[in-house]
């Protein structure tokens, strides 16, 4: 097998500079992750612990098999918004009794676990991952319900969570709800729609309406325990399948449910590590986005044995395509090499994607593109037509897609390289990654040119000073809104990851992908020739 | 000439005798109880005969069955080993009456030595130094109360003053009667700070009696020897000559034939007094074999065949034996039972035979997987070091013991290592009260188990290692946690490269399911880890630790009913088997319920009294109806 070589020199000034820049970005990521892990802050955490209750990540840790990995998804959802980082939900893929599962845990220390618009998006995304990859879904429930001030953004779309739960069940993807506390009103349908329910004695509170509302509605005087206590549901209503003595016992029961799901873990393939040190991934991506870099240096630190069989290596060289393995799973790789996509690259990609579908091989997209080439020669050469070929192939491909933004994802390049709108099974970004309709400087400059032309057309003088101010402001805004953390905060990816973890993250994702069946597309859209 | 020999014993001594038989070309026959069906001594014998049952009284103590086994298996001789029937004159008679060769002293000599009161009289007459048997009223204390028929320290009691005497005498009589069938007891002055010195003798049928030097067996716990050595650090040439002369006189006085041991107490002032004589091979015979280069079992067989004894060679170097017992010194010496998952002693040069060069000899009755039960003596093995000097022998033996892998049962190993390394012991300054004065020797070698526990946890993690970095998190929050019994909690976390992030200050060099290498403060340490179920046996540089992992998710304790039994389903009461006030035991039938053409027994959940029985036969009951209340005793 052809083995990738490396020209990386860790002593080179550019490497050192790149690494320094990356470490600064990683520090920002760490800060965001720490904020997510802090939940509602020390006060609420202490109060929660004082009640003898576990934090969501403590619950997850106990649920997981010992030493098993856990890939948190969308950990910084809500970052840069009015809502708390993490959105009051912990979620990810972990191994329970040898079975890979999607786990969703409310964080009751964050505003009582109330669901805000980002919590809803995150929950729905996790549900989508469970459905697409056929992973059992375990909900660790303790939520006060909708965040009332933002109910208009939650109530109507939020119903879909319940629809998705029962759709999962109908698709024979098991759903398990472990109720640790409040799950009232709409929240009651999380256990209500789940295949298995486990309620913690003395803690779970599951009813449509609490005592005050019941009093208002019917005049009945009643109490929490009669309306929705765990013991009541386990002995009387039958909503609880299992009554857990305490939180640890509930997690024990959840594990025993998974053990009996009759999902025998498949024998996992084995893949040897890359031949080059993943630590060097920090110094390879250019700190200056205008400087493209060779994605083979990345692949040499991600793929099994650093082995890649390149396809069409001498054609359309701004896009690397080839076959390799990652943790023993075969993958077809598409990686931008020189930023820009030309007609040849688009045609090469369209062919390669069809080949992957012909051999049922998952695809890995490494995005580092400023988009399709512009200019009269390229327009006349059919760049739209060729870009459409590529986008058609990506859009209609049915093998699983994994996307990592390792630098830039601009313009239609984002579409061709399987951006979020093209539903890759998983999409991750490196901390240095940016994504927008175009670069901030280009966008601000474009706006200025348009304004200048408008002024000229109306015969008005162009205010240069004001324009410079506007331009700087716009550039700053776009720069901020293109950043990985900003986009991750808005759920436009499944997480910002440390480049050194890329192989592990993709390995977990590929393993998840293989929990279900997939096959290549029978047909594509009409290819415009 | 002996052609086929049956050993009326088990464990290491049976293997010991078989080893010599093999060396001499003698065929071997084992007997075995049901508990020993898979034991090494049975496998190693050419033939084996089952003694049904497991209790010694049903098996190894049944002389009639043993003789019948010998006849059935075509044996022409019987070796009794030690213990069981070794000093049973009736058995010796039965063996010879059956026309078999008895590898032991004449029945008369056995009988004479078995009754201690009588033996003292005979030997005193022969000039053997003797403590007086005290007659009441006794005025000098302390005294030692002994059973006339006893041996091996059983039934002995030290009495410090007159007030304690009547009780001690009564208890000793009861105990002696129960243990030996003979309640005769006697008193001797108790010598404090005395050493236990014994002389190995060997007599042939032609009047030759050899004295093969002394053994010092002063390290005892509750009169039970646990460490024996030769020569004694307290015996010089002159004293040795006196001891040997007294021993030969004793052996001649009772007409001993074959191997025997004459035991003496050596007082602090250098006087010695006869203690008892055993007319058999002793447990500790290997130390004599090692310093003399002799095979005592071979000589026993030669004597039994009527050959004259050769001359005794001179003693060379120093030999120390320790007895490894399945008992826990740190826990009141309680015997420990269970499966011996691993028994591996490093650097053993030979087994069941004299060493031909300095080194370690191992006489073991057990092997990996042996079941250690309560039926028999809890001695697992004897480990003997032979070296030019006493210091070297002690150091070699301590080092070997410390590195031995003994998993599954608690043993006195750590205590033995501590003794062998103790300054007082190394100075040769010991007596029979030594262990009693040094309770600290019973402490485990490993006082802080953190390193061992971390190694056990990391070995567990290595055993679970998968495709991805162990315990990998993109948002690490808390470490992996493993708890072991005794309040030992381990926390560990790796980074993406497998290096330890927690605990701080420890570098993980390598971890495999059975071996962990850690570095702390620049010093590396290897831990061998053996995991069996929830147990981790960890052997590290400073000793061994057994760790019982606590379940991550303890099962909730079974609902203990508060005495009330309620109907589990709607039913009709069928039979009522008890009435109020009746005493019941857990599991007794109280009543039956009938429903859906099925009968459900309602059983007492625990012992107690039927406090309330509010239902009668034919009565319809609903779910939750109280059927009966049992108040515990």
Interface residues (C-beta under 8 A of the other chain):
Chain A: X33 X36 X37 X57 X58 X61 X62 X65 X66 X67 X68 X69 X70 X71 X72 X75 X245 X248 X249 X251 X252 X255 X268 X270 X271 X327 X328 X495 X497 X498 X500 X501 X504 X505 X507 X508 X511
Chain B: X460 X461 X464 X465 X466 X467 X468 X469 X470 X471 X472 X473 X474 X475 X477 X478 X480 X482 X496 X552 X553 X555 X556
